C-alpha cells in the first residue's frame, strides 16, 4: 500500500487513526471485516473493490460510481456528499444533484380563460404531453340538432325521400332518383350510445345500382354567421374537426364531404365501419381551406354531407381540398345498393380545432329555438290561440303572428293546411274559410282570415281547433 505507513496487515480489534493519508489502492483482503475505523475526513479512496464491505462510521466526501464498486456494500452511518449514478425510473444523480428524465411535454403554462388544458399522463405519473383545447363560450358545435332531438315536421314518423326534402330539423335529404330510401327518427328502435336518446335513421328501400351521376345524401347547411370566425377562404383559415356516432348493417369504407355554399370548393372524407350493427365513434380533422369564396352572412357558410350512395361524378379523393363539386369519397359503400340496409347517425359535431371534444349538449329549449330560426309552426294542440287581431269587417279578420324567434330571412315558404281548422274568436267563434298572408318579415306575419257573420271593429284571437298544423313557416338554407 503506497503512501500508507501504518503497517501492512490488520487483525480484528485494531484501530488505526489515519489523519492525512491518501489511500491510492485498498484491497479488500487486507482490510479486517470489523472494528476498523478510519478517522480520515479528507482522504480519497481512488479505487475501491470489495465483495463485502461494512462501513459503520465515517464520511466519504467524494464517491464516483465509475471507479468505486462493491457487490455487497452496507453503509449504516455516514454521509455521501457527492454521488454520480443512474437509477431506474429515468432518474439521474450527478455530483449530488438529482434530475428527472425528460418527457414529450414542453415547459410552459397551459390554459387561459378561453382554452382548456389537455394533459396526457403515463403509467409512471409523468406528464408526457400538454396542449390546449379552444372552448368558445356558448356555441362550440356549429351543427344544430346534432343529437337529432328535434323533429318539428313529423314527430318521429317516417318519410320516403321522393324529392329533396328536410327530414329531422336542419337535416336535408337529397337524391337523384326517387324513393330509394326513407328517413325516420329512431328508425328500428335500436339501443343508442350512452347519453343519447335519438338518432337519424336511414333505411334503403331497394337494391339500387348507383350510376356515375347519381347521388343520395343526408346533409346540413351551416349558416355563414355561425361559421365566419373560422376564416375559410383566407390565409388564417382554421382547422375543423367533424365527429359523430354511426351504425350500419353494412361494413366497409363510407364517405362524405364538406363544401362551401356554392359547392365549388369541397373536401371529401372517408371513415371505416368495422362491425355491422354496432355504434362506432368517428372523428375527422380537416385543414382550413385558404381558397374559394365562403359566405359569412345568413347564406350557406359550410355544408356537411354524408353519402348514402354517390356515383363517380360527385365523388373525389378523400383528404384533400378540391375545386370540384364532391359530396362523398371515391369508392365509398352504397347504402341504397342493398335492400333493407340501414344507416344510423347521431352526436354530429363540427368544431374549430384539430381535436374532437365531448359532444356539446345544449338545453332543449335552446336547441329548439336554434331550429326555429329556419322552420317553425304555431302550436296545434287544439283550441290554442296562435295570434291576436281584430275584425275589420263582418267577413275579414286580421291577425299578427309573431314567430318564436327571429327567422333567418322572411319566410320563403308559408304552408297553409286545413283552413277550416282555424277560427277567429271574439264574442263568438267564426270558422275560417280562407287565409292569406298580407305582410311578411323575418319577425312577424300579418294574416288575412276570411270569415262570415262577424262584427267589424271587435278585437279577437286566432285559434286552432285540432292538432293539425295549419300554418308552417320556413326560411331554410
Phi and psi in degrees as a GROMACS rama.xvg file:
@    title "Ramachandran Plot"
@    xaxis  label "Phi"
@    yaxis  label "Psi"
@TYPE xy
-67.1137  146.661  UNK-2
66.0106  16.9451  UNK-3
-129.192  113.723  UNK-4
-105.174  8.02044  UNK-5
-75.9948  -5.90484  UNK-6
131.401  174.911  UNK-7
-116.203  -3.20397  UNK-8
-143.02  153.876  UNK-9
-135.512  154.589  UNK-10
-132.124  167.005  UNK-11
-58.4328  141.335  UNK-12
92.1079  -9.22319  UNK-13
-84.348  135.745  UNK-14
-118.83  122.711  UNK-15
-116.259  123.789  UNK-16
-97.0001  111.687  UNK-17
-111.113  114.95  UNK-18
-103.131  -20.4087  UNK-19
-149.43  22.939  UNK-20
-84.2576  157.984  UNK-21
-117.049  115.788  UNK-22
-92.2697  100.519  UNK-23
-77.4733  -32.4504  UNK-24
-150.683  120.048  UNK-25
-125.029  116.414  UNK-26
-97.7559  137.985  UNK-27
-59.3351  -33.3607  UNK-28
-63.2036  -23.2867  UNK-29
-94.1034  4.89722  UNK-30
-110.707  128.886  UNK-31
-65.7472  154.623  UNK-32
-88.2023  -3.40138  UNK-33
-156.063  162.314  UNK-34
63.9386  16.71  UNK-35
-103.411  117.365  UNK-36
-116.472  118.982  UNK-37
-96.5689  116.814  UNK-38
-90.5224  1.58883  UNK-39
-68.7011  134.374  UNK-40
-112.681  -0.360463  UNK-41
-125.999  -1.37575  UNK-42
-79.19  171.379  UNK-43
-129.067  126.683  UNK-44
-95.124  102.861  UNK-45
-84.1932  -21.7429  UNK-46
-152.253  100.775  UNK-47
-119.343  118.8  UNK-48
-127.699  127.096  UNK-49
-155.65  141.936  UNK-50
-87.8006  -27.1368  UNK-51
-143.026  115.842  UNK-52
-135.982  129.05  UNK-53
-117.221  110.817  UNK-54
-107.611  110.079  UNK-55
-102.642  -10.6474  UNK-56
-160.579  135.348  UNK-57
134.751  -179.951  UNK-58
-129.634  128.716  UNK-59
-104.735  101.857  UNK-60
-72.4994  -28.2505  UNK-61
-139.294  119.549  UNK-62
-130.765  120.542  UNK-63
-110.066  124.518  UNK-64
-62.5258  -28.8474  UNK-65
-69.9256  -23.8769  UNK-66
-120.35  -4.01972  UNK-67
-122.817  115.821  UNK-68
-131.717  152.762  UNK-69
-156.038  134.215  UNK-70
-84.3631  -19.3695  UNK-71
-152.077  69.3891  UNK-72
-100.226  135.634  UNK-73
-123.06  121.306  UNK-74
-113.066  112.051  UNK-75
-101.393  -15.0078  UNK-76
-160.411  125.858  UNK-77
146.691  -176.74  UNK-78
-134.894  129.325  UNK-79
-101.194  108.577  UNK-80
-85.614  -23.0373  UNK-81
-139.147  113.827  UNK-82
-129.604  133.696  UNK-83
-122.694  119.685  UNK-84
-163.696  164.341  UNK-85
-113.809  126.101  UNK-86
-106.626  164.021  UNK-87
-66.5922  152.419  UNK-88
92.0352  21.8927  UNK-89
62.7009  38.6894  UNK-90
-122.966  128.958  UNK-91
-121.791  136.95  UNK-92
-112.395  124.504  UNK-93
-129.058  113.359  UNK-94
50.7209  43.1901  UNK-95
88.7311  -6.87854  UNK-96
-105.859  123.987  UNK-97
-88.5637  141.113  UNK-98
-134.382  128.093  UNK-99
-81.64  138.03  UNK-100
-59.3831  148.751  UNK-101
-74.5931  155.17  UNK-102
-122.918  -168.378  UNK-103
-80.5458  -3.00817  UNK-104
-83.838  146.666  UNK-105
-102.143  134.49  UNK-106
-62.6719  118.874  UNK-107
-172.693  173.509  UNK-108
-101.029  126.15  UNK-109
-112.465  139.011  UNK-110
101.529  134.253  UNK-111
-135.986  -170.698  UNK-112
-66.1842  -21.4963  UNK-113
-116.919  -5.10317  UNK-114
-119.115  138.501  UNK-115
-100.398  129.944  UNK-116
-63.2644  140.63  UNK-117
-124.053  112.525  UNK-118
-116.712  138.41  UNK-119
-114.468  129.284  UNK-120
-120.12  133.685  UNK-121
-89.2581  -177.45  UNK-122
-65.7711  -18.8724  UNK-123
-89.2085  -0.151394  UNK-124
86.3643  9.78286  UNK-125
-89.1468  145.637  UNK-126
-79.2001  114.11  UNK-127
-101.673  -15.5341  UNK-128
-156.031  146.888  UNK-129
-148.331  136.236  UNK-130
-154.221  -174.304  UNK-131
-128.792  152.099  UNK-132
-119.779  125.436  UNK-133
-65.4545  134.876  UNK-134
-129.57  75.3816  UNK-135
-61.7831  136.308  UNK-136
-72.1811  126.849  UNK-137
89.917  -21.2626  UNK-138
-156.683  72.7721  UNK-139
-81.3144  -40.2159  UNK-140
-88.7565  120.708  UNK-141
-82.1129  -12.741  UNK-142
-82.1915  136.133  UNK-143
-101.673  137.725  UNK-144
60.5771  40.3168  UNK-145
-68.359  -21.7137  UNK-146
-99.0994  11.165  UNK-147
62.0516  31.2624  UNK-148
-76.5193  -33.0879  UNK-149
-96.0917  127.055  UNK-150
-143.516  70.0773  UNK-151
-64.4244  -35.3581  UNK-152
-72.4253  -40.9675  UNK-153
-127.427  -9.18793  UNK-154
50.3038  39.9006  UNK-155
97.1879  -2.79573  UNK-156
-80.4366  159.234  UNK-157
-85.5294  149.598  UNK-158
-132.34  128.983  UNK-159
-83.7499  130.503  UNK-160
-83.4585  87.9025  UNK-161
-91.3274  -17.0554  UNK-162
-154.157  167.375  UNK-163
-62.0408  127.978  UNK-164
-156.913  151.478  UNK-165
-78.5186  140.823  UNK-166
-110.251  -110.934  UNK-167
-61.6052  156.958  UNK-168
-53.3282  130.968  UNK-169
75.2011  -4.69449  UNK-170
-105.396  119.015  UNK-171
-105.015  131.881  UNK-172
-103.891  126.394  UNK-173
-123.382  155.793  UNK-174
-162.236  158.948  UNK-175
-108.544  -10.4938  UNK-176
-141.599  136.919  UNK-177
-74.6591  148.434  UNK-178
61.3501  37.0867  UNK-179
-96.3316  -14.1996  UNK-180
-156.961  161.003  UNK-181
-121.614  160.578  UNK-182
-130.709  136.903  UNK-183
-154.422  140.197  UNK-184
-68.3159  128.414  UNK-185
59.592  36.7444  UNK-186
-59.3929  133.538  UNK-187
84.4468  -14.102  UNK-188
50.675  50.2658  UNK-189
-87.0361  161.506  UNK-190
-68.2164  134.556  UNK-191
-94.1756  167.892  UNK-192
-61.8895  158.116  UNK-193
-55.636  138.875  UNK-194
78.6888  4.79377  UNK-195
-115.137  149.322  UNK-196
-125.449  -8.96008  UNK-197
-144.521  155.343  UNK-198
-150.057  159.886  UNK-199
-91.8662  122.898  UNK-200
-111.406  126.924  UNK-201
-108.237  135.236  UNK-202
-127.8  125.91  UNK-203
-72.4886  136.819  UNK-204
-105.272  3.69483  UNK-205
-163.602  176.071  UNK-206
-103.855  81.4784  UNK-207
-92.0179  131.704  UNK-208
-89.1621  111.26  UNK-209
-73.2165  127.853  UNK-210
-91.4772  175.722  UNK-211
-57.3884  -38.1743  UNK-212
-95.7136  6.23354  UNK-213
-81.2033  154.327  UNK-214
-154.475  137.675  UNK-215
-138.237  118.506  UNK-216
-144.056  158.119  UNK-217
-116.855  133.998  UNK-218
-150.154  162.57  UNK-219
-133.63  134.392  UNK-220
-97.4655  122.764  UNK-221
-95.0519  127.533  UNK-222
-62.8988  142.361  UNK-223
-56.8025  -36.6548  UNK-224
-59.3377  -29.8364  UNK-225
-90.5644  5.06336  UNK-226
-133.463  -7.69519  UNK-227
-64.5105  -25.7325  UNK-228
-73.4035  -9.26685  UNK-229
-87.675  -4.33937  UNK-230
69.687  21.8777  UNK-231
-62.7265  144.811  UNK-232
86.1508  7.11237  UNK-233
-136.359  169.512  UNK-234
-66.6666  -16.6593  UNK-235
-98.1473  17.9112  UNK-236
-57.9869  133.067  UNK-237
-95.6998  150.313  UNK-238
-68.8994  151.846  UNK-239
-128.318  157.256  UNK-240
-128.774  128.909  UNK-241
-106.313  127.615  UNK-242
-134.551  154.242  UNK-243
-170.114  162.48  UNK-244
-102.008  137.336  UNK-245
-141.041  149.049  UNK-246
-146.636  136.946  UNK-247
-144.909  154.133  UNK-248
-76.4789  -11.0373  UNK-249
-105.461  158.174  UNK-250
-121.816  166.398  UNK-251
126.935  -162.009  UNK-252
-93.907  125.034  UNK-253
-110.587  163.868  UNK-254
-137.446  166.943  UNK-255
-167.058  -168.398  UNK-256
-165.538  160.059  UNK-257
-118.938  149.113  UNK-258
-151.347  166.971  UNK-259
-79.8911  177.217  UNK-260
-62.4887  -36.727  UNK-261
-80.4123  -9.04122  UNK-262
58.6247  32.0207  UNK-263
-106.916  6.02651  UNK-264
-134.132  123.026  UNK-265
-144.572  153.448  UNK-266
-131.861  96.1396  UNK-267
-68.0521  145.592  UNK-268
-135.103  158.901  UNK-269
-132.513  158.172  UNK-270
-153.08  153.778  UNK-271
-104.118  137.079  UNK-272
-106.251  113.856  UNK-273
-86.6195  -33.428  UNK-274
-127.729  136.878  UNK-275
-72.0801  139.198  UNK-276
59.5289  35.0877  UNK-277
-130.214  132.252  UNK-278
-68.8637  132.219  UNK-279
-129.994  140.557  UNK-280
-96.3621  130.575  UNK-281
-121.818  150.861  UNK-282
-144.38  130.923  UNK-283
-132.644  121.571  UNK-284
-99.3487  133.899  UNK-285
-125.114  125.635  UNK-286
-66.5234  145.481  UNK-287
-64.6946  138.138  UNK-288
-85.5116  122.651  UNK-289
-91.5983  -0.248606  UNK-290
-115.923  170.539  UNK-291
81.3083  177.445  UNK-292
-106.801  124.632  UNK-293
-121.85  119.823  UNK-294
-67.7858  135.272  UNK-295
-121.776  16.0463  UNK-296
-114.615  -141.798  UNK-297
-88.7496  16.713  UNK-298
-89.5558  -167.809  UNK-299
-73.3869  113.886  UNK-300
-82.8492  -58.0341  UNK-301
-144.048  145.675  UNK-302
-114.573  138.749  UNK-303
-117.646  119.504  UNK-304
-112.355  142.069  UNK-305
-120.307  118.208  UNK-306
-78.036  138.259  UNK-307
-114.788  3.08552  UNK-308
146.851  103.943  UNK-309
-134.439  131.294  UNK-310
-75.7518  175.094  UNK-311
-64.9325  -27.3325  UNK-312
-61.1627  -36.9785  UNK-313
-111.599  20.5432  UNK-314
-118.103  138.413  UNK-315
-134.748  174.646  UNK-316
-64.4617  127.648  UNK-317
-69.8663  143.453  UNK-318
92.3236  15.5149  UNK-319
-150.27  146.498  UNK-320
-75.2509  145.249  UNK-321
-139.154  154.734  UNK-322
-90.6316  20.4791  UNK-323
-112.949  169.691  UNK-324
-91.1667  98.0197  UNK-325
-120.617  139.362  UNK-326
-121.655  1.92847  UNK-327
-160.169  175.836  UNK-328
-95.7682  147.415  UNK-329
-59.5031  139.793  UNK-330
78.5183  10.361  UNK-331
-73.5471  154.135  UNK-332
-63.5905  141.161  UNK-333
-101.014  113.55  UNK-334
-69.2976  -41.7093  UNK-335
-71.1331  -6.79122  UNK-336
-79.1944  -10.3063  UNK-337
-124.577  118.334  UNK-338
-62.4974  128.799  UNK-339
84.505  -2.49596  UNK-340
-63.4798  148.121  UNK-341
-120.841  151.154  UNK-342
-143.747  114.103  UNK-343
-118.121  142.702  UNK-344
-147.12  144.553  UNK-345
-158.641  175.689  UNK-346
60.3768  36.4759  UNK-347
-78.2377  126.184  UNK-348
-136.562  133.564  UNK-349
-123.393  120.458  UNK-350
-141.919  162.385  UNK-351
-73.646  144.116  UNK-352
107.329  175.213  UNK-353
-105.697  11.5532  UNK-354
-127.204  132  UNK-355
-78.4545  124.394  UNK-356
-101.652  173.451  UNK-357
-59.4182  144.355  UNK-358
-56.6482  131.786  UNK-359
-79.9419  115.288  UNK-360
-100.609  107.677  UNK-361
-93.014  154.315  UNK-362
-57.0812  150.166  UNK-363
-56.9299  -43.9707  UNK-364
-61.1648  -37.66  UNK-365
-66.1988  -45.8836  UNK-366
-64.866  -39.9901  UNK-367
-62.4679  -43.5843  UNK-368
-62.8059  -37.5627  UNK-369
-62.5723  -38.9896  UNK-370
-69.227  -37.031  UNK-371
-69.6083  -13.6679  UNK-372
-63.8201  -23.7137  UNK-373
-111.242  -25.1595  UNK-374
-155.77  131.714  UNK-375
-152.513  160.931  UNK-376
-148.304  145.168  UNK-377
-63.7508  160.071  UNK-378
-56.9175  140.515  UNK-379
-140.714  53.732  UNK-380
-106.954  15.8589  UNK-381
94.9624  121.377  UNK-382
55.7283  37.5425  UNK-383
-101.811  125.829  UNK-384
-69.8183  133.057  UNK-385
-118.045  -18.087  UNK-386
-160.62  154.897  UNK-387
-109.967  156.409  UNK-388
-174.223  -152.401  UNK-389
-153  157.396  UNK-390
-88.6585  111.01  UNK-391
-88.309  -4.76968  UNK-392
-164.419  179.325  UNK-393
-68.3746  -16.6048  UNK-394
-122.046  5.53952  UNK-395
-135.875  129.789  UNK-396
-122.885  131.152  UNK-397
-113.898  133.614  UNK-398
-136.37  145.795  UNK-399
-106.489  116.572  UNK-400
-99.2134  123.015  UNK-401
-100.207  125.257  UNK-402
-63.1307  153.347  UNK-403
-59.2432  -34.2161  UNK-404
-140.49  167.009  UNK-405
-66.4805  125.627  UNK-406
-82.2543  162.993  UNK-407
-57.8176  -44.6357  UNK-408
-142.745  174.311  UNK-409
-56.6556  132.728  UNK-410
-50.4145  130.445  UNK-411
-89.9672  -11.6197  UNK-412
-140.536  122.496  UNK-413
-123.955  114.279  UNK-414
-100.535  128.966  UNK-415
-106.448  122.755  UNK-416
-85.53  -137.87  UNK-417
-75.3287  106.927  UNK-418
-61.2269  -35.7827  UNK-419
-62.7297  -11.0719  UNK-420
-84.6724  0.056086  UNK-421
-105.18  145.732  UNK-422
-145.467  148.859  UNK-423
-97.7067  137.473  UNK-424
-126.932  131.061  UNK-425
-138.267  -104.92  UNK-426
-78.868  -13.8994  UNK-427
-149.425  172.786  UNK-428
-99.0645  134.3  UNK-429
-125.433  111.627  UNK-430
-70.4355  137.028  UNK-431
-75.1227  141.9  UNK-432
-113.263  -14.2448  UNK-433
-161.105  155.933  UNK-434
-145.772  137.898  UNK-435
-135.297  162.162  UNK-436
-100.664  127.605  UNK-437
-96.4925  -48.9371  UNK-438
-134.448  139.515  UNK-439
-133.959  129.627  UNK-440
-131.407  -173.463  UNK-441
-87.7031  6.29555  UNK-442
-121.662  -37.2315  UNK-443
-140.59  164.486  UNK-444
-137.125  127.703  UNK-445
-91.7193  121.484  UNK-446
-107.082  141.663  UNK-447
-110.303  121.034  UNK-448
-116.682  127.426  UNK-449
-89.8713  126.663  UNK-450
-133.406  -170.436  UNK-451
-148.187  146.822  UNK-452
80.405  11.1249  UNK-453
-82.5846  174.181  UNK-454
-112.232  117.645  UNK-455
-61.7487  144.575  UNK-456
95.9107  -14.3813  UNK-457
-80.2512  146.021  UNK-458
-82.0056  162.586  UNK-459
-169.801  -172.63  UNK-460
-133.52  151.267  UNK-461
-100.854  126.601  UNK-462
-127.621  158.572  UNK-463
-101.7  148.328  UNK-464
-101.608  -20.6281  UNK-465
-134.879  179.083  UNK-466
-79.9587  -2.63647  UNK-467
-72.183  123.194  UNK-468
-68.2202  120.992  UNK-469
-86.9332  -34.9984  UNK-470
-125.03  134.973  UNK-471
-133.789  130.41  UNK-472
-117.424  130.891  UNK-473
-133.49  132.374  UNK-474
-133.547  44.5222  UNK-475
-64.5388  157.039  UNK-476
